Amino acid sequence: MKQLIALPAFSDNYVWMMHDGREALVVDPGEAAPVEQALRDRNLRLTTILVTHHHGDHVGGLGALRHHGATVHGPAGEAIDGLDVRHTERDTFSWQNMPITVMDTPGHTRGHITYLLTGGMGGDDIDPIAFVGDTLFSGGCGRVFDGTMAQLHDSLTRLAALPESTRLCAAHEYTLGNLRFAQAVEPDNPDLAAYVAHCSKRRAQGQPTLPTTVALERRVNPFLRCRVGAVVTSALAHGAHDDQPLSVFRALREWKNTF
């Protein structure tokens, strides 16, 4: 039976690992050591690496992991050393008979991609999985670096349109900080209050708050709620030019940058 594991890296990164007890796939190994430890602990062979974008905390471990001989997949639109296969929108490939589809999700970076497993890990595990890198975090989203606000807004809209049961595997444990901002945007959201309590308990126990789901993020993530009245009102009070979703999104993202 396949397993999905969040390997902590640096101070707040996750390297996602899937394995079947013999072979392993990892996503965004910014640091090699946690991957090497997990492989040793579970006696696994690393066969596949997925990279979402070029930032160092997502690719920094590639060189040290090269000796495993894993196939390294990444975005066609970014300059990343060590990629074996470069992907664009709607490319498909498989790992352990699981189909993986590539989505272009630019904004955080110009060439950022997401990997979508529409059938989950197979068997009884059927809920889709999306490795979203730094495009979407629980309760938040990535900063805009070499992409654009419009790109990021469009990418988030596309992710929010995935099936509600889709598990969103983000690359950072930013949830509690994001939720403090979300409550400033939408203080009377009861789903948000309940989620803050849930995540606070998880972190107090040393557990990750991820993965999250599309259904949950639609209820608590202000960046996916740019048409909701309370969110629009807050955005207008923080510089939005009008009540259109992109204007609301832009104002929220700029507010969050200095929150």
HELIX and SHEET records of a PDB file:
HELIX    1   1 ALA A   33  ARG A   42  1                                  10    
HELIX    2   2 GLY A   56  VAL A   59  1                                   4    
HELIX    3   3 LEU A   62  LEU A   65  1                                   4    
HELIX    4   4 ARG A   66  HIS A   68  5                                   3    
HELIX    5   5 MET A  149  ALA A  160  1                                  12    
HELIX    6   6 THR A  175  VAL A  185  1                                  11    
HELIX    7   7 PRO A  190  ALA A  204  1                                  15    
HELIX    8   8 VAL A  214  VAL A  220  1                                   7    
HELIX    9   9 PRO A  222  LEU A  224  5                                   3    
HELIX   10  10 GLY A  229  ALA A  237  1                                   9    
HELIX   11  11 PRO A  245  ASN A  257  1                                  13    
SHEET    1   A 6 GLN A   3  ALA A   9  0                                        
SHEET    2   A 6 ASN A  13  HIS A  19 -1                                        
SHEET    3   A 6 GLU A  23  VAL A  27 -1                                        
SHEET    4   A 6 ARG A  45  LEU A  50  1                                        
SHEET    5   A 6 THR A  71  PRO A  75  1                                        
SHEET    6   A 6 VAL A  85  HIS A  87  1                                        
SHEET    1   B 6 THR A  92  TRP A  95  0                                        
SHEET    2   B 6 MET A  98  ASP A 104 -1                                        
SHEET    3   B 6 ILE A 113  LEU A 117 -1                                        
SHEET    4   B 6 ILE A 129  GLY A 133 -1                                        
SHEET    5   B 6 ARG A 167  ALA A 170  1                                        
SHEET    6   B 6 THR A 212  THR A 213 -1                                        
SHEET    1   C 2 LEU A 136  PHE A 137  0                                        
SHEET    2   C 2 GLY A 140  CYS A 141 -1                                        
END                                                                             
